[in-house]
């Protein structure tokens, strides 16, 4: 049966795994419970640490050779660590140390304890061995949460670049369930509230395409994940093309040619684009020939299709 100290430490470990507190905070509590002068947690390329002087660290460093290759679940004594250490690695060691390899799923990890005056006892070693699987499990959970958050941020960024946002609705109960970041931005920029999406979705049976404003449209679909719910996907229809610098880089043309390509992509005729950019019609015609020759596109229709439908649009 766990004593109160160990129970509190496991709760702190759970907080670190779920991002409710930093790993530094857990290590501080761990050092107090185990009466150590310093404790370090290696999870390459990161290291978290705490020492008795109050200094906390979180760095990005490679795993020291001294601690690489530690067998998962095995506790190493100070003597064993000294035998493994190179001269320049002695800085990691104190009067006595304990280290344990952690069986994490995504790579090598270890926990290192240091005492500068007292020696570790057998009971400390057994206690550390008992905690090791819990720490490894918490690290795996932390890593999975980090990966999920990173993936979510990438999806938000992709939606922002595409200019598409979603609003989850329960039309039957007239409830707005969720508004993602891009949808919230599109509504704000168009002076609308999420209630306008709900009101419009209630009057149009899915699937339907609905205009919410002069430059904002909505696709209403039955939610494929949650039965009985509706997803409203918002898209800005008057969003601008990428700037001339990005178009020039994508097509391998000059900035001046890219400015003309952008005007043509927005639907202007060659004469109108020339007038807008202050070019003679002959100069614009020469630019357009170079645009089509260097890009491999055949005519204005193909240029428009490329500018609005290719991955270049994601560079906005």
N, C-alpha and C positions, 0 to 999 in steps of 0.2 A: 504493500500500500504506500502511495506517495505521501511524503510529509508536506506540510503547508508551503515550505520554501520551494520544493520541486513543483508543486501544483501551480504556484504563482509564476514560476519560471516558464512552465509549459504554456500558460496563458499568454505570457509576453512573447513567446516564440510564435504562437498563433497570430498575434497582432502583427509581427514582422512579416510573416508569410502572406498575410492578407493586405499588407501595405497600410495597416492602421498605425504603425510606428516604424521607425527606421531600424535597420539591423544594428546600428550603433547603440540604440537604446536597449535592445535585447542583450548585447554583449556586455554592457555596463552591469546589468542585473546579473548576468551569468558570472562575471568576474567577482561580484560581491558574494554570491552564493558559494562559489568555489574558492573564495579567499585567494585570488590570484592578483599579481601586480599588473599583469597585462594579458590580453586575450586578442587573438587575431583570427579572422575567418577568411580563408582564401577560396574564392570562386572565380577563377580566371575568366576574363581579364580584370576582375575586381578584387579588392581587398577591403574589408571593414576591420576596424580595430578600436580598442580602448585600453588606456593604461591608467595606473593609479594616480598619476599626476594630473589627471583630468583631461588629457589630450585625446581627442577622438580623431580618427582618420578614415577617409574613404578615398582610395586612390584607384587608379587603373595601372596595374603593374603585372608583369609575368609571375607565374608561380616560381618561387625560389627552388632551385634544384634540390635543396635540403628536404623540402616537403613534397616534391613530386614523386609519384610512384608509391606513396604510402598505401598499404593495403586497407581496403574499405572495412570499417568496423574494428580494426585493430588499434589498440592504444600503444603508442611508443613512449618509452621512458626517456629521461634526459640523457642517460648514458648512450642509448641507441642513437639519439639524434646527434650527439657530439661525434659519434663514430661516423655518421653520414656526412657531417658538415665539412665544407671547404673552409679555408681560413677566412675568406671574406664573408662567409655566411654565419660566423659566430655571433654577429650583432643580433641575430634573431633569438639567441639563447640567453638564459639567466642562470642563477644558481641551480635551478631545477626546472624541468619542462615536462609537459605532456603534450602529445599530438595524436590526433585520431583522423584516419582517412574516412571521408564521408561518401557513402554509396549513392551519389546523386545520378540521375538518369542522363543528364546532358553534359557530363564531363567531370574531370577530377576536381575534388574539393577537399579541404581539410580544416580542422580547428586546432589552434595551437595555444596552449596555456603556459604562462611564465611566472615563476616565483623568484624573487631576488634575494630572499633571506631564508625562508623555510623550505623544507623538502615536501614533496607530495607523498601521501600515504597510499597504501593499497586500497583503502576505501574510496579515495579520490579517483583512482584509476577505474574502479568498478562503476562508480557513479557516472564518470565520463562515458564509459562504454555503453551504459544504459541510455544516456541522452543522445548518443550519436545517431541512431536511426530516426529519432524524432526531428533532429536538426536537418538531416538529409531530406526527410519528407517535406519539411517546411521550405527548404531551398527549392525543391522541385515545384512546390505550389507557387512560390514567389516567382520562379522563372516562367512558369506557365502563365501567370497573371501578367507579367511583364510582356511576354510575347503577344498575349491577347490584346493588351493595351496598345502595343505598337501596331498590330494589324488593324485595330479600330482607327487609330490615327491616320494610317495610310488610306483606309477606306474613306474617311472624312475628307482627306486631301484630294482623293480621286473625285469624289462627288463635287467638291468645290471647283475643281478644274473643269469638270464636265458641265457644271452649272445645273445639276439635278439634285433636288432634295425631296425627302419623303415625309408625309404626315400619316400616322396610323390613326384610324378612326373606328369607333363603334357607332355606326349610323343608327342602328335600332335604338340605342340608349342615348343618342346625341352626345357622345363623349369623345373628346380628343385624347387619344391614348399617348401619343408621342409625336414630337416635332424634332427632326434632326437639325444639325447645325446649319447646313446649307439651306434647308427649307425656311428656317427662322430668318436667315439673312435675306433670302429672296422676298419673303413677306414684308420684312422691315423696309427694304429698298423700294417696294411698291406700295408702301403705306397701307398694308393690309394686316389683319389679325388672323390667327389660325381659325377663328370662328367662321370666317368667310369661306375657308376651305370646306368646313363641315356643312355649312348651309348649302353650298353649291353641290357637294357630293350627295346630299339628301335628295336633291331634285333631279339627279341624273343617274340612271341605272348603269351600273358597271357592265361592260367597259364603255367609257366615254371620254372624249377629249373636250375640255371646257376652257374657255378663255376667262381668266380672272382679272385681266387688265390689258392695256395696250401692248405690253411686252412680256406677259406672264401667262403660261398655259398650264393646264393640269390634266394628267391622265388618271382616271379613276378605275381601279381594278379591284377585284376580290382578292383579299390577302391569301396567298398560297400557303402560308405557314399557320396562321391562326384562323380557324373556321369562324364564319360569321362576322369577321372584321373586314375593313376596307382600307386599301392603301391609296393615297393620293400622291402622285409623283409630280412635283413642280419643276418647270424648266423655263428659264429666261429665254425668250425668243428673239430679243433684240440685243443680245450680248455682242460686244465687238470682237473682231478678229484679233489675233496676236499682233504685236507691233512689228514695224518694218524690219527691225534688227533680227527678230526671230524668223520671220519669213525669209530674209536674205540668207540666213544660216541654213535653213531647211532646204531651200531650192538652189543654193550655190550661186546666187546673183548679188549684184551690188545693192547698196541701200536705196539708191535712187530708183533702180528697177523694182525693188521690193515695195517701195511706196506706190508705184504704179500698179503692181500686182495686187496690193491691198485694195486700192480703189476699184480695180476691175472685179476683185472678189466680192466687193460690196454691191456689185450690180451696175456700176457706172459704165457707160459706153466709153470707147477709146477717146473720142473727142471730149466728152464730159470729164473724164479722168485727167486728160491733158490740161484742160482749163482749170480744174481744181488745183492741180499741182504746179501751175504756172509753166507748163511745157508747151512747146510747139507740137502740132499734130505729128509732124515728121519725126521729131525726137521721140515722142511717145510710141510711134509705130516701130522705130528701131529698138526701143527698150522692150517692147512686147515680143519682137522677134527673138531677142536674146533670152527673154524669160522662157519662151516655149522651147527654144533650142537647148538651153542648159538644163531645164527641168524634165524634158521629155514629154511634157503635156501638150496636147493638141487642141489649141483654141481656148477661148474664154470659158466655155462651159466646163471643160476639163479642169481649168484652173480654179473655178468656183467650187467645183466638187471636191477638189483636193484641199483647198483652204478650209472648207466647212466640215469635211468628213474624215480627214486624216488625223493621225495622232498629233499633228502640229497644233490642233485646237486645244490640246491639253496644256500647252505652254502659256495659255493666257494667264 
